[in-house]
Amino acid sequence: MTLLKIGPGFSHFKRLVLFLLLFAICSCSEEKKTQMTFSGIMDTDITRVSSQTNGIIKELNFDEGIEVKEGQVLAGIETESLGYQLEQNRSAIEELGNQYKATLSQLETAKIEKENIGIKYNRFLALLQSKATSQQNVDDLKTQLDAANERIKAIQSSMDVVISKRKQVESGAKLIKKQVKDAMITSPVSGRVLVRYVEKGELLAAGSPVCDIADLSMLWTKIYIEEKSLPFIKLGQNVMIKIDGLDDKTLEGRVSWISDKSEFTPKTILTEETKASLVFSAKIIVPNNNGILKIGMPVSVIVQRQL
């Protein structure tokens, strides 16, 4: 370093000016050492809303750029055919209910008949011991008792079939009701509609995208940190966000995540070192209450070194 020699003729005023100049240069140098600047692109989490059922869009209640609330109805799919199917299921459930009642009545009658035959059979067994009746009469009653038991089993089997069919129809009705509910497409989150993919009258298939929604009140950007700078950045640390082109406008962000694994610098990110350098990514979240930040906006992230 070249030393500046000050002669004895140098005035006091000039000495003071030179001192202040050197102090300013040193201060700027120290400030640069305590700050790290990174480039980033603002982004946000986007929710894609998709159709869960098939059908023609009969109503469309949103457009690109509008704010929507969680649970707000965005679109409605035609459900007339589903209504017919649901009516058929209700009729089938009612019919199976009547069959169940009739079969239950048959079962109760068969049990009474069996009980009467059983009483008669036991009485004839007692008479047979005293030889007051024949073995043939007892055998005939035994045959009737066995037949009554078989009839009861058959009726119970019929009841089980009716119950099973009713459960199937009821499950089908529940599925149709869900399809009717799914035909009203609602917003799963609050935010702004970024893209609309459908038009009224369009035929939708299950899984087709309807729109993209994003919460623009909180955006984030990723920065890429060299290993030598990693110890100076802490999780939860506040940072300053400068918007390119607006030098006098800064926002405050916070380090919400730091990767624990290194990666190669992404091709879209320029660093002071080569793009092949290994870096650690960190996520910076930035409140966007004033709406200045936009998705895709380039920014500079200024981080104060922390030990």
N, C-alpha and C positions, 0 to 999 in steps of 0.2 A: 504494500500500500504506500503511495506517495504522500509524504507529509507536507502540509502547507506551511511555509516559513513566513512568519510575520515579523517584519522589520520594526525597528524602534520608531520609525516615522509614521507607523500605521496609527490612524486616529482612533480615539476611544469609541466613537460612533460606528466606525467601520468594523471595529472588533466586535461590537455588540450585534450588528447585522449578521456578520459571519457566524457568530455563535448560534444565533437563532436559526439560521439556515441549516447548519449542521445538525442542530437538535431536531428540526423538522424532518430531515432526511433519515435520521436514526429512528425517529418515532414511526415513520411510515414503514421502515424496514422491519421494526419489531411487530407492527400491526399485521404485516403480511405473514410473519412467522406464526402468529397466534391464530390466524384464520386459514381455513381450507375452503376452496371453492369447487363445486362440482356442477356439472350440467345434468339436466333432467327434462323429461317430458311429462306433463300433467296427464293423469289418467284417473279412472274411477271404476268401481265395480258395476258391471252391467248385468241386469236380470233380463233374460229372454223369456217372454211369455208365449206359451204354445197352447194349441187347442188339445183338449183331452178327449174329444169325441168327433165323429164325422157329421157333416151337415152343411147346409147353405147358410151363410151369414145373413140374417134378416135385419139386424140393427148394428150400427157402429157408432159408438159414443165418444170417440177420441180422435185426435189428430196429432201430428208431429209437433213437438215443441210445447205442448200443454203440460201443466202439473196435474198429477193424479194422486189420489190417496189410497192407502192400503185397503183392499176390499171393495174398491169402486168398480162398478160394472163397466167393462170396456166394450164388450160385444156380446151379441146373442145369436145363437144358432137355432134354426128351425127345429121344433120338437113335436110337430103334429103327428108324425108316424110313431114316435115314442109314446105319445098319448094313447094311440090306438092299441099299441102293445100292452101298455099298462092296464087298459080297460079289459083286455082279454085275460090278463093275469088275474085281475080281481074277480072276473066271472069264474075262472077256473078254481080259484081259492074258495069261492062261495060254493061251487058244485062239490068240491072235495070235502068241504065242511059238512054238507048235507049227507054225503056218502058215509062219512065218519059217524054221524049221528045214527043213521040207519043201521050200520054195522054194529055199533055199540048196543043198539036195542036188540039186535039178533043175538049178540053175545049174552046179554042179560037173560033173554028167554032160554037160551041153550043151557045156561048155568042152573036155572030153575028146574028145567026138565031133567038135567043130570042129577040134581039133588033129590028129586022125587023118585027117580029110578033107583038111586043109591039107597034111599030109605026102604023101598020095596024089596030090593035085593037083600039087604040085611035082615029084613023080616022073614023072607023065604028061606034064608040060610038057617035061621033059628027053627023054622017049621020043619026043615029037612032033617035036622038033628033029632026031632021028635017023630020023624017019619009021617008028618002031617001033610007033606007035599012031595012031589017027585023031583028027581035030579034034573029032569028035562026042563021043568019050570025055572029052576035055579040057573041052569045053563042059558036059557033064553034071556033071563034078566041080566046075566053077566054080559052077554053079547050086546044087549041094548045099552048097558053102562059103558062098555068099550066104545060103542058107536057115538055115544054122547060126548065122551072125552075127545074123540077124533074130530067131531063137529066143532067143539069149542076151539081146538087147535087151529082148524081151518079158518074159523071166523077171526081168531086173533092174528093169523097170518095176513088175512085180508085187511085187517085194521092197520097192521104194520105197513102194508103196501100203500094204503091211503095216506098214512102219516108221512111216509117217505116222499110220495108224490107232492103232497102239500108243501113240505119243506123245500123241494126243488122249485116249485112255482113261486113260493115266497122269496127264495133266493134270487130267482129271475126278476121278480118285481123290485127287489132292492137294487139290483144291477141297473134296471131301467130308470129307477128314481135317481140313481147316481148319475146316469147319463143325462137326465133332464137337468140336474144340478150343474153338471159340467158344461152344459150348453150355454150357461151364463158365465162368460169368461171374465174373471175379476183380476184386479191388479194385486199381486202378492206383496208388493212393497209400495211405499210412497216415493215419488220422484218425478222426473221429467221424461216424457216420451221422446226418445232419440230417433227411432225409426219405426214406421208403420209398414207392415208387409202385406196387408190384405185390403180388399175393397168390399163394400156391401154387395151382396148377391153372389159372392165368390163361394165355390165349393171347397170346403176345408176337409182335409184328412186328419185323423188323430196324429198328433205330434207336429203338425205344421206350425211354423212360427207366426205369431200375430204381431208382436212389437217388441222393442227393446226399451227398457226403463232404467234410468240411473238416478241415484241420489247425488245431486250436484252441490249439496251443502257441505260435503266433505270430499275433497279430492286427494290424490296421493301421487307421488313420483318416486322413482327408484334412482338411487345414486350408486356408484361403484367405487369402492375404496381399496386403495393399495394396502398390502399387508403392513407396510411400515407406518401407515397412518391410522390403522385400525384401533390401536390402544387409546387414541385421543378422542374417539367418538363413543358415547355412552347411550344405552337404551333409555328412552324417555327424555333425552336431551332436547332442549329447544333450539331451533335453527332459524335462520333468516332466509326468506324466499324473495328473490329479485326477479321481476318479470322483464324479459328481454324487450327492449324498446321503451320501457318505462323506468328509467333510471332512478326517478324520485319516488317510486312506489315499491314498498316492501311489505311482505306478509310474514307472519310467524307460523312455523310448522314444528312438528315434533317427530323425533326418531321413534317409530313404533315397532321396528323389527330389524334385526341384523342377522344375516345368514351366518351359520356356523361352518359353512363349506365354501371353499374358493371355487371360482369358475373363470373361464376366459372372458375377457371384455367383449360384450356384445358389439356387433358390427356397427350398430347405429349410434354407439357411444364413443366419443373422442376423449382420450385422456392425454396427459402429458407424456406418458410412456407409450410404448407400442400397443397395438390392439390385442396382441397375443399375450399380454401380461395377465397374470392371475390376480383376480380382484375378489372382494367380498361385497355382495349387494346388500343394501339397506333400504328400507321403505320409510318415506317421510310423508306423514299425513298433514294436510293443510286445511283448516276451516275456510270455507268459501262463502262466508255470510254475505259479503257485498257482491257476489257474483262476478268478480273480475276474472277469476280463473276459468279457463275453458279446456276441454279435453283436447290433447294434442299440442297444447301451448308449451313452447320451450321456456325454461326458467333456469336460473342459477341458484344453487343452494349453498349458502355461506354458513360454515360450521366453525364455531369457536373451539379451539383445541382444549380438551379437558384431560387432566392427568388422573 
